Amino acid sequence: MRWHNTPTPFTVEQFAELRARFAAPGPVSCPSCGSRVSLRPARRTATETVRLVMCLGCGRGAVVPDPGAARILVVGANEALRDILQTTLARAGHDVAEAADAGVGLVAYEAIPADVVLLDVQATGRMDAPEFLRRLRGSFPDARVVALTHRASKGGADPMADARDLGAVRTIQLPISREDLLRTVDEARLPG
């Protein structure tokens, strides 16, 4: 399968190495130049689910088998936002759990760690988002958290900067398109 405007392909050896890197846990880098790679959203073919991988350094690309569905934990008090995220991510093949309260989200993560946590930084409840991030990082320093917000600032404070300072690997200003959400989740899954 080819995407429109497919970049320069990898050699056969580089392609085999790239497939092996996606099959193993850990960071994935370009077998040609060592730079980070970008994963496009999954697409189904007649026989498998695949993704376009593009190197951010040398521009090489390849279509590889999808590395698999992610387990995603959505934490936030806004039920409508959780529903939209859950529906979008589940339709893309991901396993999604939700928590309306950050304290419940922390317990859920401790029970079954997620590949990615989507955290509404303005979440309210028994535990606020910054406390959730501090506790999560204390117990799980490698947790992959994407911070979400509708507003760039709240009362003069920048909740996104606070979330980054507390270890969020990505931030999202809502609203966001389906494609951008899926790309952000894919990129957040990759360490590094």
Secondary structure, DSSP 8 states (H G I E B T S, - for coil): ---TT---B--HHHHHHHHHHHHSSS--B-TTT--BEEE---EE-SS-EEEEEEETTT--EEEEE-----EEEEE-S-HHHHHHHHHHHHHTT-EEEEESSHHHHHHHHHHS--SEEEEETT--SSS-HHHHHHHHHHH-TT--EEEEES-S-BTTB-HHHHHHHTT-SEEEESS--HHHHHHHHHHHHS--
